[in-house]
Amino acid sequence: MKLEREGEGADEQATVRAARERTELIAATRGEPLSIGNEFSEIRVRRVETRNGARLLIESPRSGQWVALCPLELEALTWQNTATFSAMIGNPFGPLVAEEDDAGDQGCGTEEST
């Protein structure tokens, strides 16, 4: 008898989907990846082409977390102040704003990412 926690199957499916999506994005890399880091963090950035246009795939090799951002989402970063980034850093591995049911599309045809 195997005990499962509630939602474990859904989490496993989401992990498999995210891994497949990341593999597809990496296969669509244009140019060389760029890595930057310091004593606190390291990230790798790649330009990738999707059916919805160019994205930046931003990965954290240490945590395995990644996100693919469209130009509009990247521009939105420039609209933020340091308090926004401090709040994000203060809540690592969690969203700044809680997700609602399928509120995923931010206006630039983004694919779901993890």
NORQUIMO-V912064 format. One record per pair of residues at least 4 apart in sequence whose C-alpha atoms are under 7 Angstrom apart, sorted by the first residue. I is the first residue (numbers start at 0). J is the second residue. D is the distance in Angstrom with one decimal. If there is no record, write none. Layout:
i->I j->J d->D
i->I j->J d->D
This chain:
i->3 j->7 d->6.4
i->6 j->10 d->6.2
i->7 j->11 d->6.2
i->8 j->12 d->6.3
i->9 j->13 d->6.2
i->10 j->14 d->6.2
i->11 j->15 d->6.3
i->12 j->16 d->6.2
i->13 j->17 d->6.0
i->14 j->18 d->6.1
i->15 j->19 d->6.2
i->16 j->20 d->6.1
i->17 j->21 d->6.1
i->17 j->112 d->6.3
i->17 j->113 d->6.3
i->18 j->22 d->6.2
i->19 j->23 d->6.3
i->20 j->24 d->6.2
i->21 j->25 d->6.1
i->22 j->26 d->6.2
i->23 j->27 d->6.4
i->24 j->28 d->6.6
i->24 j->47 d->6.1
i->27 j->47 d->5.2
i->27 j->48 d->5.5
i->28 j->45 d->6.3
i->28 j->46 d->5.7
i->28 j->47 d->4.3
i->28 j->48 d->6.7
i->29 j->46 d->5.5
i->29 j->47 d->5.7
i->31 j->45 d->7.0
i->32 j->43 d->6.5
i->32 j->44 d->5.6
i->32 j->45 d->4.7
i->33 j->43 d->5.5
i->33 j->44 d->5.2
i->33 j->45 d->6.5
i->34 j->42 d->5.7
i->34 j->43 d->4.3
i->34 j->44 d->6.3
i->35 j->41 d->5.8
i->35 j->42 d->5.6
i->35 j->43 d->6.6
i->36 j->40 d->5.4
i->36 j->41 d->3.9
i->36 j->42 d->6.2
i->37 j->41 d->6.4
i->41 j->59 d->6.2
i->41 j->60 d->7.0
i->42 j->57 d->6.8
i->42 j->58 d->5.5
i->42 j->59 d->4.7
i->42 j->60 d->6.5
i->43 j->57 d->5.8
i->43 j->58 d->5.2
i->43 j->59 d->6.5
i->44 j->55 d->6.5
i->44 j->56 d->5.6
i->44 j->57 d->4.6
i->44 j->58 d->6.4
i->45 j->55 d->5.6
i->45 j->56 d->5.1
i->45 j->57 d->6.7
i->46 j->53 d->6.9
i->46 j->54 d->5.9
i->46 j->55 d->4.8
i->46 j->56 d->6.3
i->47 j->53 d->5.7
i->47 j->54 d->5.4
i->47 j->55 d->6.1
i->47 j->56 d->6.6
i->48 j->52 d->5.7
i->48 j->53 d->4.5
i->48 j->54 d->6.3
i->49 j->53 d->6.1
i->51 j->108 d->6.1
i->53 j->69 d->6.6
i->54 j->67 d->5.9
i->54 j->68 d->5.3
i->54 j->69 d->4.6
i->54 j->70 d->6.8
i->55 j->67 d->5.4
i->55 j->68 d->5.3
i->55 j->69 d->6.7
i->56 j->66 d->5.8
i->56 j->67 d->4.3
i->56 j->68 d->6.6
i->57 j->65 d->5.5
i->57 j->66 d->5.4
i->57 j->67 d->6.2
i->58 j->63 d->6.9
i->58 j->64 d->6.0
i->58 j->65 d->4.2
i->58 j->66 d->6.7
i->59 j->63 d->5.5
i->59 j->64 d->5.4
i->59 j->65 d->6.2
i->64 j->113 d->6.3
i->65 j->113 d->5.7
i->66 j->112 d->5.5
i->66 j->113 d->6.0
i->67 j->112 d->6.7
i->68 j->72 d->5.7
i->68 j->73 d->6.2
i->69 j->73 d->6.3
i->69 j->107 d->6.6
i->69 j->109 d->7.0
i->70 j->74 d->6.1
i->71 j->75 d->6.2
i->71 j->107 d->6.9
i->72 j->76 d->6.7
i->79 j->83 d->6.2
i->81 j->85 d->6.1
i->82 j->86 d->6.1
i->83 j->87 d->6.3
i->84 j->88 d->6.2
i->85 j->89 d->6.0
i->86 j->90 d->6.4
i->87 j->91 d->6.5
i->87 j->95 d->5.9
i->98 j->102 d->6.8
i->104 j->108 d->6.2
i->104 j->109 d->6.0
